[in-house]
Amino acid sequence: MTCLPKFLAVLLAAALVTVVAPPAPARAQDQPAGAENYRKGAATGLRIPRFVSLKSDNVNVRVGPSREHGVAWRYVRAGMPVEVTQEFDNWRRIRDYEGAEGWVFHALLSGVRTAIVAPWDKSGTPVAIYASAAQSAAIAAQLEPGVQGNVSGCDGRWCHIDGRGFDGWIAQTALWGVYPDETFE
């Protein structure tokens, strides 16, 4: 029986450890809300997951990260918020408010923050937006679930939202397109 040189034995042992016990990949749904628990995207270095919006009203969603992969469906709503859950080169895996996931070419996404008002509420109960970030403030408008708006900032409890015919503050928990307790301007 021949003996391996010591340096080859060490390399082989290190390779076996890597093959036998790779670190478990982080998944978006496993991440707590705290910003310190987000991972960075391989292509951009930006945090994953993160919310972005669709640039166009004609966005193909593919089953894989290339033009060779088939189109699963097409979005026809510009500005719709989506969540980036993975990056691969110039492709982003996204999730919409209904939980559907697929791959989109990065140039079809925008960093402009938008949100949808309570898309989970099927009762149609209007949601109040206020003149300032306080429930005691005057009601500026009532928005039906599913209304989309631009979000210019959130303080962790309230978000400033505006759109066609409305402008005001809404409870952060009433929006899909921002994270709970997220702050930004």
VMD Tcl script that builds the backbone (N, CA, C; Angstrom):
set m [mol new atoms 555]
animate dup $m
set s [atomselect $m all]
$s set {name element resname resid chain x y z} {
  {N N MET 1 A 0.847 -1.175 0.000}
  {CA C MET 1 A 0.000 0.000 0.000}
  {C C MET 1 A 0.890 1.235 0.000}
  {N N THR 2 A 0.559 2.199 -0.859}
  {CA C THR 2 A 1.365 3.402 -0.934}
  {C C THR 2 A 0.787 4.463 -0.018}
  {N N CYS 3 A 1.648 5.282 0.520}
  {CA C CYS 3 A 1.216 6.371 1.404}
  {C C CYS 3 A 1.154 7.664 0.612}
  {N N LEU 4 A 0.151 8.462 0.877}
  {CA C LEU 4 A 0.045 9.773 0.253}
  {C C LEU 4 A 0.949 10.749 0.968}
  {N N PRO 5 A 1.576 11.656 0.201}
  {CA C PRO 5 A 2.340 12.702 0.888}
  {C C PRO 5 A 1.419 13.470 1.826}
  {N N LYS 6 A 1.972 13.984 2.879}
  {CA C LYS 6 A 1.195 14.654 3.922}
  {C C LYS 6 A 0.351 15.803 3.379}
  {N N PHE 7 A 0.880 16.639 2.472}
  {CA C PHE 7 A 0.118 17.778 1.968}
  {C C PHE 7 A -1.076 17.318 1.146}
  {N N LEU 8 A -0.960 16.182 0.397}
  {CA C LEU 8 A -2.105 15.666 -0.352}
  {C C LEU 8 A -3.167 15.126 0.600}
  {N N ALA 9 A -2.759 14.494 1.672}
  {CA C ALA 9 A -3.711 13.979 2.652}
  {C C ALA 9 A -4.502 15.122 3.289}
  {N N VAL 10 A -3.811 16.236 3.577}
  {CA C VAL 10 A -4.482 17.392 4.164}
  {C C VAL 10 A -5.479 17.991 3.167}
  {N N LEU 11 A -5.070 18.133 1.893}
  {CA C LEU 11 A -5.980 18.654 0.863}
  {C C LEU 11 A -7.191 17.756 0.680}
  {N N LEU 12 A -6.962 16.446 0.655}
  {CA C LEU 12 A -8.053 15.501 0.489}
  {C C LEU 12 A -9.017 15.586 1.670}
  {N N ALA 13 A -8.505 15.681 2.865}
  {CA C ALA 13 A -9.353 15.795 4.057}
  {C C ALA 13 A -10.169 17.080 4.006}
  {N N ALA 14 A -9.570 18.194 3.589}
  {CA C ALA 14 A -10.294 19.464 3.491}
  {C C ALA 14 A -11.392 19.373 2.445}
  {N N ALA 15 A -11.107 18.727 1.316}
  {CA C ALA 15 A -12.115 18.568 0.263}
  {C C ALA 15 A -13.272 17.720 0.757}
  {N N LEU 16 A -12.985 16.658 1.505}
  {CA C LEU 16 A -14.049 15.811 2.033}
  {C C LEU 16 A -14.932 16.572 3.012}
  {N N VAL 17 A -14.325 17.395 3.841}
  {CA C VAL 17 A -15.115 18.189 4.781}
  {C C VAL 17 A -16.050 19.111 4.016}
  {N N THR 18 A -15.557 19.728 2.947}
  {CA C THR 18 A -16.387 20.632 2.148}
  {C C THR 18 A -17.531 19.878 1.495}
  {N N VAL 19 A -17.257 18.698 0.976}
  {CA C VAL 19 A -18.292 17.919 0.306}
  {C C VAL 19 A -19.296 17.360 1.306}
  {N N VAL 20 A -18.816 16.905 2.443}
  {CA C VAL 20 A -19.676 16.260 3.424}
  {C C VAL 20 A -20.541 17.266 4.181}
  {N N ALA 21 A -19.990 18.428 4.504}
  {CA C ALA 21 A -20.730 19.341 5.365}
  {C C ALA 21 A -20.715 20.780 4.832}
  {N N PRO 22 A -21.353 21.039 3.675}
  {CA C PRO 22 A -21.407 22.424 3.201}
  {C C PRO 22 A -22.367 23.226 4.066}
  {N N PRO 23 A -22.140 24.532 4.159}
  {CA C PRO 23 A -23.072 25.338 4.936}
  {C C PRO 23 A -24.446 25.352 4.273}
  {N N ALA 24 A -25.473 25.350 5.084}
  {CA C ALA 24 A -26.838 25.397 4.552}
  {C C ALA 24 A -27.096 26.775 3.953}
  {N N PRO 25 A -27.650 26.837 2.742}
  {CA C PRO 25 A -27.934 28.142 2.140}
  {C C PRO 25 A -29.059 28.851 2.892}
  {N N ALA 26 A -28.925 30.165 3.008}
  {CA C ALA 26 A -29.981 30.952 3.647}
  {C C ALA 26 A -31.128 31.131 2.659}
  {N N ARG 27 A -32.332 31.043 3.138}
  {CA C ARG 27 A -33.510 31.262 2.303}
  {C C ARG 27 A -34.228 32.492 2.825}
  {N N ALA 28 A -34.860 33.218 1.920}
  {CA C ALA 28 A -35.527 34.469 2.293}
  {C C ALA 28 A -36.545 34.260 3.400}
  {N N GLN 29 A -37.331 33.184 3.320}
  {CA C GLN 29 A -38.377 32.990 4.319}
  {C C GLN 29 A -37.810 32.630 5.690}
  {N N ASP 30 A -36.524 32.247 5.757}
  {CA C ASP 30 A -35.898 31.923 7.029}
  {C C ASP 30 A -35.309 33.146 7.715}
  {N N GLN 31 A -35.270 34.270 7.022}
  {CA C GLN 31 A -34.603 35.453 7.549}
  {C C GLN 31 A -35.515 36.220 8.493}
  {N N PRO 32 A -35.050 36.508 9.701}
  {CA C PRO 32 A -35.809 37.385 10.590}
  {C C PRO 32 A -35.856 38.800 10.019}
  {N N ALA 33 A -36.703 39.634 10.568}
  {CA C ALA 33 A -36.917 40.981 10.054}
  {C C ALA 33 A -35.703 41.879 10.195}
  {N N GLY 34 A -34.817 41.650 11.152}
  {CA C GLY 34 A -33.681 42.532 11.385}
  {C C GLY 34 A -32.738 42.610 10.196}
  {N N ALA 35 A -32.308 43.821 9.833}
  {CA C ALA 35 A -31.453 44.030 8.666}
  {C C ALA 35 A -30.144 43.263 8.772}
  {N N GLU 36 A -29.657 43.001 9.979}
  {CA C GLU 36 A -28.398 42.281 10.140}
  {C C GLU 36 A -28.498 40.834 9.673}
  {N N ASN 37 A -29.705 40.335 9.455}
  {CA C ASN 37 A -29.898 38.947 9.062}
  {C C ASN 37 A -30.098 38.759 7.563}
  {N N TYR 38 A -30.039 39.826 6.788}
  {CA C TYR 38 A -30.151 39.692 5.348}
  {C C TYR 38 A -28.812 39.248 4.787}
  {N N ARG 39 A -28.846 38.551 3.661}
  {CA C ARG 39 A -27.609 38.207 2.982}
  {C C ARG 39 A -27.421 39.142 1.796}
  {N N LYS 40 A -26.255 39.128 1.190}
  {CA C LYS 40 A -25.973 39.996 0.054}
  {C C LYS 40 A -26.102 39.214 -1.240}
  {N N GLY 41 A -26.658 39.866 -2.249}
  {CA C GLY 41 A -26.797 39.247 -3.559}
  {C C GLY 41 A -25.445 39.017 -4.212}
  {N N ALA 42 A -25.295 37.869 -4.863}
  {CA C ALA 42 A -24.034 37.511 -5.491}
  {C C ALA 42 A -23.672 38.458 -6.635}
  {N N ALA 43 A -24.648 38.960 -7.358}
  {CA C ALA 43 A -24.383 39.803 -8.520}
  {C C ALA 43 A -24.243 41.279 -8.160}
  {N N THR 44 A -25.048 41.785 -7.233}
  {CA C THR 44 A -25.086 43.224 -6.950}
  {C C THR 44 A -24.480 43.614 -5.616}
  {N N GLY 45 A -24.424 42.686 -4.684}
  {CA C GLY 45 A -23.989 43.023 -3.331}
  {C C GLY 45 A -25.085 43.687 -2.521}
  {N N LEU 46 A -26.273 43.862 -3.117}
  {CA C LEU 46 A -27.409 44.430 -2.397}
  {C C LEU 46 A -28.057 43.349 -1.551}
  {N N ARG 47 A -28.838 43.765 -0.560}
  {CA C ARG 47 A -29.422 42.784 0.354}
  {C C ARG 47 A -30.479 41.920 -0.339}
  {N N ILE 48 A -30.549 40.714 0.125}
  {CA C ILE 48 A -31.526 39.727 -0.335}
  {C C ILE 48 A -32.219 39.214 0.905}
  {N N PRO 49 A -33.511 39.194 0.988}
  {CA C PRO 49 A -34.459 39.707 0.002}
  {C C PRO 49 A -34.562 41.228 0.064}
  {N N ARG 50 A -35.131 41.801 -1.004}
  {CA C ARG 50 A -35.388 43.238 -1.061}
  {C C ARG 50 A -36.552 43.483 -2.004}
  {N N PHE 51 A -37.246 44.585 -1.776}
  {CA C PHE 51 A -38.349 44.952 -2.658}
  {C C PHE 51 A -37.872 45.903 -3.737}
  {N N VAL 52 A -38.368 45.691 -4.942}
  {CA C VAL 52 A -38.153 46.558 -6.094}
  {C C VAL 52 A -39.497 46.670 -6.806}
  {N N SER 53 A -39.515 47.304 -7.966}
  {CA C SER 53 A -40.760 47.371 -8.736}
  {C C SER 53 A -40.477 47.075 -10.203}
  {N N LEU 54 A -41.535 46.771 -10.938}
  {CA C LEU 54 A -41.410 46.490 -12.368}
  {C C LEU 54 A -41.335 47.792 -13.145}
  {N N LYS 55 A -40.382 47.909 -14.073}
  {CA C LYS 55 A -40.222 49.119 -14.876}
  {C C LYS 55 A -41.268 49.233 -15.976}
  {N N SER 56 A -41.740 48.127 -16.454}
  {CA C SER 56 A -42.568 48.101 -17.653}
  {C C SER 56 A -43.907 47.434 -17.390}
  {N N ASP 57 A -44.828 47.654 -18.306}
  {CA C ASP 57 A -46.115 46.953 -18.224}
  {C C ASP 57 A -46.113 45.712 -19.120}
  {N N ASN 58 A -44.911 45.251 -19.474}
  {CA C ASN 58 A -44.775 44.055 -20.295}
  {C C ASN 58 A -43.487 43.338 -19.876}
  {N N VAL 59 A -43.569 42.541 -18.792}
  {CA C VAL 59 A -42.391 41.884 -18.224}
  {C C VAL 59 A -42.599 40.369 -18.260}
  {N N ASN 60 A -41.726 39.696 -19.029}
  {CA C ASN 60 A -41.769 38.237 -19.076}
  {C C ASN 60 A -41.118 37.661 -17.828}
  {N N VAL 61 A -41.775 36.683 -17.232}
  {CA C VAL 61 A -41.220 35.947 -16.099}
  {C C VAL 61 A -40.880 34.557 -16.618}
  {N N ARG 62 A -39.623 34.180 -16.451}
  {CA C ARG 62 A -39.138 32.916 -17.013}
  {C C ARG 62 A -38.968 31.863 -15.921}
  {N N VAL 63 A -38.940 30.601 -16.350}
  {CA C VAL 63 A -38.791 29.495 -15.407}
  {C C VAL 63 A -37.359 29.320 -14.937}
  {N N GLY 64 A -36.402 29.959 -15.604}
  {CA C GLY 64 A -34.997 29.902 -15.213}
  {C C GLY 64 A -34.297 31.186 -15.593}
  {N N PRO 65 A -33.039 31.345 -15.158}
  {CA C PRO 65 A -32.315 32.600 -15.352}
  {C C PRO 65 A -31.586 32.725 -16.696}
  {N N SER 66 A -32.329 32.653 -17.801}
  {CA C SER 66 A -31.757 32.914 -19.124}
  {C C SER 66 A -32.891 33.084 -20.126}
  {N N ARG 67 A -32.557 33.647 -21.281}
  {CA C ARG 67 A -33.560 33.804 -22.342}
  {C C ARG 67 A -33.911 32.459 -22.976}
  {N N GLU 68 A -33.077 31.449 -22.751}
  {CA C GLU 68 A -33.358 30.111 -23.275}
  {C C GLU 68 A -34.473 29.424 -22.473}
  {N N HIS 69 A -34.683 29.860 -21.232}
  {CA C HIS 69 A -35.764 29.284 -20.428}
  {C C HIS 69 A -37.100 29.828 -20.903}
  {N N GLY 70 A -38.115 29.010 -20.821}
  {CA C GLY 70 A -39.438 29.401 -21.277}
  {C C GLY 70 A -40.069 30.495 -20.423}
  {N N VAL 71 A -41.006 31.206 -21.035}
  {CA C VAL 71 A -41.762 32.240 -20.333}
  {C C VAL 71 A -42.903 31.553 -19.579}
  {N N ALA 72 A -42.946 31.741 -18.275}
  {CA C ALA 72 A -43.998 31.142 -17.443}
  {C C ALA 72 A -45.263 31.993 -17.488}
  {N N TRP 73 A -45.112 33.322 -17.427}
  {CA C TRP 73 A -46.216 34.259 -17.527}
  {C C TRP 73 A -45.655 35.645 -17.785}
  {N N ARG 74 A -46.547 36.612 -17.955}
  {CA C ARG 74 A -46.145 37.989 -18.238}
  {C C ARG 74 A -46.884 38.925 -17.298}
  {N N TYR 75 A -46.128 39.854 -16.701}
  {CA C TYR 75 A -46.749 40.913 -15.906}
  {C C TYR 75 A -47.145 42.047 -16.848}
  {N N VAL 76 A -48.285 42.640 -16.593}
  {CA C VAL 76 A -48.768 43.746 -17.421}
  {C C VAL 76 A -49.116 44.965 -16.571}
  {N N ARG 77 A -48.429 45.115 -15.430}
  {CA C ARG 77 A -48.708 46.199 -14.499}
  {C C ARG 77 A -47.405 46.891 -14.098}
  {N N ALA 78 A -47.055 47.956 -14.798}
  {CA C ALA 78 A -45.832 48.699 -14.482}
  {C C ALA 78 A -45.904 49.224 -13.050}
  {N N GLY 79 A -44.767 49.247 -12.385}
  {CA C GLY 79 A -44.702 49.764 -11.024}
  {C C GLY 79 A -45.078 48.767 -9.956}
  {N N MET 80 A -45.516 47.587 -10.333}
  {CA C MET 80 A -45.930 46.599 -9.333}
  {C C MET 80 A -44.737 46.200 -8.458}
  {N N PRO 81 A -44.911 46.175 -7.140}
  {CA C PRO 81 A -43.816 45.748 -6.279}
  {C C PRO 81 A -43.596 44.246 -6.383}
  {N N VAL 82 A -42.333 43.857 -6.369}
  {CA C VAL 82 A -41.949 42.450 -6.324}
  {C C VAL 82 A -40.756 42.337 -5.378}
  {N N GLU 83 A -40.556 41.151 -4.860}
  {CA C GLU 83 A -39.469 40.905 -3.922}
  {C C GLU 83 A -38.378 40.094 -4.611}
  {N N VAL 84 A -37.157 40.603 -4.629}
  {CA C VAL 84 A -36.015 39.874 -5.172}
  {C C VAL 84 A -35.570 38.876 -4.105}
  {N N THR 85 A -35.557 37.590 -4.476}
  {CA C THR 85 A -35.193 36.542 -3.522}
  {C C THR 85 A -33.877 35.855 -3.865}
  {N N GLN 86 A -33.378 36.100 -5.093}
  {CA C GLN 86 A -32.131 35.468 -5.507}
  {C C GLN 86 A -31.571 36.230 -6.706}
  {N N GLU 87 A -30.258 36.151 -6.906}
  {CA C GLU 87 A -29.603 36.771 -8.058}
  {C C GLU 87 A -28.740 35.728 -8.760}
  {N N PHE 88 A -28.709 35.807 -10.080}
  {CA C PHE 88 A -27.793 34.992 -10.870}
  {C C PHE 88 A -27.395 35.811 -12.085}
  {N N ASP 89 A -26.153 36.250 -12.138}
  {CA C ASP 89 A -25.669 37.138 -13.200}
  {C C ASP 89 A -26.625 38.318 -13.360}
  {N N ASN 90 A -27.203 38.484 -14.543}
  {CA C ASN 90 A -28.117 39.608 -14.807}
  {C C ASN 90 A -29.581 39.252 -14.578}
  {N N TRP 91 A -29.839 38.175 -13.900}
  {CA C TRP 91 A -31.206 37.709 -13.667}
  {C C TRP 91 A -31.540 37.788 -12.184}
  {N N ARG 92 A -32.807 38.082 -11.899}
  {CA C ARG 92 A -33.289 38.166 -10.520}
  {C C ARG 92 A -34.496 37.244 -10.356}
  {N N ARG 93 A -34.444 36.416 -9.341}
  {CA C ARG 93 A -35.618 35.603 -8.998}
  {C C ARG 93 A -36.506 36.499 -8.160}
  {N N ILE 94 A -37.763 36.615 -8.552}
  {CA C ILE 94 A -38.688 37.506 -7.865}
  {C C ILE 94 A -39.894 36.742 -7.355}
  {N N ARG 95 A -40.573 37.355 -6.391}
  {CA C ARG 95 A -41.827 36.827 -5.837}
  {C C ARG 95 A -42.822 37.971 -5.813}
  {N N ASP 96 A -44.061 37.690 -6.198}
  {CA C ASP 96 A -45.087 38.733 -6.148}
  {C C ASP 96 A -45.968 38.552 -4.907}
  {N N TYR 97 A -46.943 39.434 -4.750}
  {CA C TYR 97 A -47.770 39.417 -3.543}
  {C C TYR 97 A -48.617 38.160 -3.418}
  {N N GLU 98 A -48.800 37.426 -4.511}
  {CA C GLU 98 A -49.552 36.176 -4.452}
  {C C GLU 98 A -48.661 34.970 -4.170}
  {N N GLY 99 A -47.343 35.198 -4.123}
  {CA C GLY 99 A -46.397 34.126 -3.846}
  {C C GLY 99 A -45.806 33.476 -5.086}
  {N N ALA 100 A -46.209 33.914 -6.283}
  {CA C ALA 100 A -45.670 33.355 -7.519}
  {C C ALA 100 A -44.215 33.792 -7.683}
  {N N GLU 101 A -43.360 32.859 -8.135}
  {CA C GLU 101 A -41.944 33.150 -8.287}
  {C C GLU 101 A -41.469 32.794 -9.683}
  {N N GLY 102 A -40.483 33.550 -10.153}
  {CA C GLY 102 A -39.869 33.288 -11.445}
  {C C GLY 102 A -38.688 34.220 -11.640}
  {N N TRP 103 A -38.065 34.138 -12.811}
  {CA C TRP 103 A -36.845 34.892 -13.117}
  {C C TRP 103 A -37.139 36.017 -14.088}
  {N N VAL 104 A -36.558 37.190 -13.819}
  {CA C VAL 104 A -36.740 38.391 -14.633}
  {C C VAL 104 A -35.365 38.991 -14.921}
  {N N PHE 105 A -35.178 39.500 -16.138}
  {CA C PHE 105 A -33.940 40.173 -16.494}
  {C C PHE 105 A -33.835 41.459 -15.678}
  {N N HIS 106 A -32.657 41.732 -15.124}
  {CA C HIS 106 A -32.467 42.837 -14.171}
  {C C HIS 106 A -32.889 44.197 -14.716}
  {N N ALA 107 A -32.737 44.436 -16.020}
  {CA C ALA 107 A -33.058 45.750 -16.597}
  {C C ALA 107 A -34.558 46.047 -16.568}
  {N N LEU 108 A -35.374 45.047 -16.289}
  {CA C LEU 108 A -36.825 45.247 -16.226}
  {C C LEU 108 A -37.298 45.603 -14.820}
  {N N LEU 109 A -36.351 45.731 -13.885}
  {CA C LEU 109 A -36.673 46.058 -12.496}
  {C C LEU 109 A -36.143 47.438 -12.143}
  {N N SER 110 A -36.818 48.089 -11.213}
  {CA C SER 110 A -36.444 49.431 -10.778}
  {C C SER 110 A -36.301 49.457 -9.261}
  {N N GLY 111 A -35.427 50.306 -8.771}
  {CA C GLY 111 A -35.275 50.493 -7.334}
  {C C GLY 111 A -36.354 51.380 -6.734}
  {N N VAL 112 A -37.251 51.913 -7.557}
  {CA C VAL 112 A -38.351 52.749 -7.063}
  {C C VAL 112 A -39.245 51.885 -6.183}
  {N N ARG 113 A -39.525 52.372 -4.986}
  {CA C ARG 113 A -40.337 51.609 -4.039}
  {C C ARG 113 A -41.819 51.893 -4.248}
  {N N THR 114 A -42.550 50.832 -4.406}
  {CA C THR 114 A -44.002 50.900 -4.515}
  {C C THR 114 A -44.577 49.861 -3.568}
  {N N ALA 115 A -45.877 49.920 -3.357}
  {CA C ALA 115 A -46.535 48.936 -2.499}
  {C C ALA 115 A -47.977 48.772 -2.938}
  {N N ILE 116 A -48.570 47.675 -2.518}
  {CA C ILE 116 A -49.982 47.394 -2.765}
  {C C ILE 116 A -50.680 47.399 -1.411}
  {N N VAL 117 A -51.802 48.087 -1.346}
  {CA C VAL 117 A -52.575 48.177 -0.114}
  {C C VAL 117 A -53.299 46.855 0.129}
  {N N ALA 118 A -53.016 46.230 1.251}
  {CA C ALA 118 A -53.710 45.040 1.779}
  {C C ALA 118 A -54.228 44.077 0.715}
  {N N PRO 119 A -53.359 43.529 -0.155}
  {CA C PRO 119 A -53.853 42.624 -1.200}
  {C C PRO 119 A -54.455 41.335 -0.645}
  {N N TRP 120 A -54.189 41.030 0.606}
  {CA C TRP 120 A -54.716 39.826 1.256}
  {C C TRP 120 A -56.162 40.008 1.721}
  {N N ASP 121 A -56.638 41.239 1.778}
  {CA C ASP 121 A -57.990 41.522 2.282}
  {C C ASP 121 A -59.002 41.388 1.147}
  {N N LYS 122 A -59.729 40.291 1.146}
  {CA C LYS 122 A -60.717 40.029 0.091}
  {C C LYS 122 A -62.089 40.633 0.411}
  {N N SER 123 A -62.226 41.248 1.581}
  {CA C SER 123 A -63.518 41.830 1.968}
  {C C SER 123 A -63.774 43.168 1.276}
  {N N GLY 124 A -62.707 43.809 0.786}
  {CA C GLY 124 A -62.875 45.103 0.134}
  {C C GLY 124 A -62.977 46.268 1.101}
  {N N THR 125 A -62.698 46.033 2.379}
  {CA C THR 125 A -62.780 47.098 3.380}
  {C C THR 125 A -61.721 48.164 3.106}
  {N N PRO 126 A -62.111 49.417 2.921}
  {CA C PRO 126 A -61.138 50.481 2.658}
  {C C PRO 126 A -60.172 50.675 3.825}
  {N N VAL 127 A -58.963 51.095 3.463}
  {CA C VAL 127 A -57.902 51.358 4.436}
  {C C VAL 127 A -57.646 52.860 4.437}
  {N N ALA 128 A -57.613 53.449 5.624}
  {CA C ALA 128 A -57.428 54.898 5.745}
  {C C ALA 128 A -55.973 55.281 5.524}
  {N N ILE 129 A -55.779 56.400 4.816}
  {CA C ILE 129 A -54.481 57.051 4.827}
  {C C ILE 129 A -54.696 58.411 5.487}
  {N N TYR 130 A -53.688 58.851 6.202}
  {CA C TYR 130 A -53.816 60.024 7.066}
  {C C TYR 130 A -52.948 61.180 6.567}
  {N N ALA 131 A -53.288 62.369 7.012}
  {CA C ALA 131 A -52.564 63.584 6.634}
  {C C ALA 131 A -51.156 63.613 7.219}
  {N N SER 132 A -50.935 62.926 8.331}
  {CA C SER 132 A -49.604 62.799 8.921}
  {C C SER 132 A -49.488 61.399 9.521}
  {N N ALA 133 A -48.304 61.071 9.995}
  {CA C ALA 133 A -48.024 59.728 10.489}
  {C C ALA 133 A -48.551 59.526 11.905}
  {N N ALA 134 A -49.873 59.595 12.036}
  {CA C ALA 134 A -50.512 59.370 13.331}
  {C C ALA 134 A -51.978 59.023 13.092}
  {N N GLN 135 A -52.484 58.066 13.848}
  {CA C GLN 135 A -53.871 57.664 13.695}
  {C C GLN 135 A -54.834 58.770 14.133}
  {N N SER 136 A -54.347 59.714 14.919}
  {CA C SER 136 A -55.179 60.829 15.354}
  {C C SER 136 A -55.257 61.937 14.297}
  {N N ALA 137 A -54.457 61.836 13.241}
  {CA C ALA 137 A -54.464 62.848 12.170}
  {C C ALA 137 A -55.732 62.722 11.330}
  {N N ALA 138 A -56.015 63.751 10.569}
  {CA C ALA 138 A -57.174 63.743 9.673}
  {C C ALA 138 A -56.993 62.671 8.601}
  {N N ILE 139 A -58.088 62.016 8.241}
  {CA C ILE 139 A -58.056 61.012 7.182}
  {C C ILE 139 A -57.983 61.744 5.846}
  {N N ALA 140 A -56.942 61.435 5.072}
  {CA C ALA 140 A -56.732 62.083 3.774}
  {C C ALA 140 A -57.472 61.364 2.656}
  {N N ALA 141 A -57.637 60.040 2.785}
  {CA C ALA 141 A -58.328 59.247 1.762}
  {C C ALA 141 A -58.594 57.855 2.313}
  {N N GLN 142 A -59.443 57.141 1.632}
  {CA C GLN 142 A -59.698 55.732 1.926}
  {C C GLN 142 A -59.307 54.949 0.672}
  {N N LEU 143 A -58.441 53.959 0.823}
  {CA C LEU 143 A -57.979 53.181 -0.318}
  {C C LEU 143 A -58.497 51.757 -0.232}
  {N N GLU 144 A -58.980 51.245 -1.347}
  {CA C GLU 144 A -59.443 49.866 -1.390}
  {C C GLU 144 A -58.250 48.920 -1.459}
  {N N PRO 145 A -58.399 47.698 -0.936}
  {CA C PRO 145 A -57.327 46.708 -1.073}
  {C C PRO 145 A -56.981 46.514 -2.549}
  {N N GLY 146 A -55.690 46.413 -2.829}
  {CA C GLY 146 A -55.221 46.221 -4.193}
  {C C GLY 146 A -54.739 47.491 -4.866}
  {N N VAL 147 A -54.998 48.651 -4.253}
  {CA C VAL 147 A -54.517 49.906 -4.829}
  {C C VAL 147 A -52.994 49.936 -4.726}
  {N N GLN 148 A -52.364 50.376 -5.803}
  {CA C GLN 148 A -50.906 50.470 -5.849}
  {C C GLN 148 A -50.491 51.928 -5.718}
  {N N GLY 149 A -49.423 52.173 -4.977}
  {CA C GLY 149 A -48.922 53.533 -4.827}
  {C C GLY 149 A -47.418 53.570 -4.697}
  {N N ASN 150 A -46.865 54.755 -4.826}
  {CA C ASN 150 A -45.430 54.975 -4.634}
  {C C ASN 150 A -45.161 55.214 -3.157}
  {N N VAL 151 A -44.120 54.593 -2.645}
  {CA C VAL 151 A -43.752 54.749 -1.245}
  {C C VAL 151 A -42.457 55.556 -1.196}
  {N N SER 152 A -42.524 56.749 -0.598}
  {CA C SER 152 A -41.337 57.605 -0.547}
  {C C SER 152 A -40.553 57.441 0.755}
  {N N GLY 153 A -41.116 56.757 1.733}
  {CA C GLY 153 A -40.391 56.517 2.972}
  {C C GLY 153 A -41.254 55.827 4.002}
  {N N CYS 154 A -40.584 55.143 4.923}
  {CA C CYS 154 A -41.248 54.483 6.044}
  {C C CYS 154 A -40.424 54.717 7.295}
  {N N ASP 155 A -41.115 54.861 8.430}
  {CA C ASP 155 A -40.407 55.095 9.695}
  {C C ASP 155 A -40.438 53.887 10.628}
  {N N GLY 156 A -40.907 52.739 10.118}
  {CA C GLY 156 A -40.998 51.536 10.948}
  {C C GLY 156 A -42.414 51.253 11.403}
  {N N ARG 157 A -43.282 52.272 11.366}
  {CA C ARG 157 A -44.700 52.102 11.715}
  {C C ARG 157 A -45.619 52.672 10.649}
  {N N TRP 158 A -45.177 53.746 9.998}
  {CA C TRP 158 A -45.966 54.459 8.999}
  {C C TRP 158 A -45.155 54.620 7.719}
  {N N CYS 159 A -45.855 54.603 6.576}
  {CA C CYS 159 A -45.214 54.840 5.286}
  {C C CYS 159 A -45.941 55.971 4.569}
  {N N HIS 160 A -45.172 56.818 3.891}
  {CA C HIS 160 A -45.766 57.865 3.065}
  {C C HIS 160 A -46.026 57.264 1.693}
  {N N ILE 161 A -47.283 57.334 1.255}
  {CA C ILE 161 A -47.697 56.730 -0.002}
  {C C ILE 161 A -48.458 57.764 -0.823}
  {N N ASP 162 A -48.241 57.727 -2.127}
  {CA C ASP 162 A -49.017 58.616 -2.996}
  {C C ASP 162 A -49.287 57.909 -4.318}
  {N N GLY 163 A -50.299 58.406 -4.993}
  {CA C GLY 163 A -50.708 57.840 -6.279}
  {C C GLY 163 A -51.752 58.727 -6.906}
  {N N ARG 164 A -52.465 58.201 -7.861}
  {CA C ARG 164 A -53.495 58.972 -8.549}
  {C C ARG 164 A -54.622 59.354 -7.583}
  {N N GLY 165 A -54.644 60.628 -7.202}
  {CA C GLY 165 A -55.718 61.132 -6.362}
  {C C GLY 165 A -55.540 60.927 -4.863}
  {N N PHE 166 A -54.383 60.485 -4.417}
  {CA C PHE 166 A -54.176 60.335 -2.976}
  {C C PHE 166 A -52.726 60.614 -2.608}
  {N N ASP 167 A -52.546 61.062 -1.377}
  {CA C ASP 167 A -51.218 61.364 -0.832}
  {C C ASP 167 A -51.370 61.422 0.680}
  {N N GLY 168 A -50.621 60.572 1.382}
  {CA C GLY 168 A -50.710 60.580 2.834}
  {C C GLY 168 A -49.907 59.464 3.462}
  {N N TRP 169 A -50.231 59.188 4.715}
  {CA C TRP 169 A -49.526 58.204 5.523}
  {C C TRP 169 A -50.436 57.025 5.819}
  {N N ILE 170 A -49.870 55.824 5.734}
  {CA C ILE 170 A -50.626 54.599 5.939}
  {C C ILE 170 A -49.848 53.703 6.903}
  {N N ALA 171 A -50.558 52.934 7.688}
  {CA C ALA 171 A -49.900 51.987 8.595}
  {C C ALA 171 A -49.052 51.023 7.771}
  {N N GLN 172 A -47.813 50.832 8.164}
  {CA C GLN 172 A -46.879 49.993 7.426}
  {C C GLN 172 A -47.399 48.566 7.283}
  {N N THR 173 A -48.120 48.091 8.277}
  {CA C THR 173 A -48.647 46.723 8.249}
  {C C THR 173 A -49.757 46.534 7.220}
  {N N ALA 174 A -50.259 47.616 6.637}
  {CA C ALA 174 A -51.324 47.530 5.637}
  {C C ALA 174 A -50.774 47.459 4.217}
  {N N LEU 175 A -49.454 47.355 4.075}
  {CA C LEU 175 A -48.837 47.371 2.747}
  {C C LEU 175 A -48.073 46.090 2.452}
  {N N TRP 176 A -48.138 45.659 1.177}
  {CA C TRP 176 A -47.237 44.633 0.674}
  {C C TRP 176 A -46.276 45.346 -0.272}
  {N N GLY 177 A -44.990 45.292 0.069}
  {CA C GLY 177 A -43.968 45.989 -0.698}
  {C C GLY 177 A -42.963 46.649 0.219}
  {N N VAL 178 A -43.222 46.574 1.523}
  {CA C VAL 178 A -42.286 47.041 2.550}
  {C C VAL 178 A -42.253 45.967 3.640}
  {N N TYR 179 A -41.125 45.897 4.332}
  {CA C TYR 179 A -41.001 44.923 5.410}
  {C C TYR 179 A -41.478 45.507 6.725}
  {N N PRO 180 A -41.965 44.676 7.645}
  {CA C PRO 180 A -42.332 45.167 8.968}
  {C C PRO 180 A -41.132 45.834 9.624}
  {N N ASP 181 A -41.338 46.960 10.233}
  {CA C ASP 181 A -40.292 47.703 10.938}
  {C C ASP 181 A -39.193 48.272 10.032}
  {N N GLU 182 A -39.321 48.156 8.706}
  {CA C GLU 182 A -38.318 48.704 7.790}
  {C C GLU 182 A -38.366 50.223 7.822}
  {N N THR 183 A -37.210 50.843 7.765}
  {CA C THR 183 A -37.137 52.303 7.692}
  {C C THR 183 A -36.313 52.698 6.473}
  {N N PHE 184 A -36.772 53.716 5.759}
  {CA C PHE 184 A -36.024 54.280 4.637}
  {C C PHE 184 A -36.645 55.599 4.245}
  {N N GLU 185 A -35.850 56.422 3.554}
  {CA C GLU 185 A -36.322 57.720 3.027}
  {C C GLU 185 A -35.970 57.828 1.583}
}
mol reanalyze $m
mol bondsrecalc $m
mol representation Tube
mol addrep $m
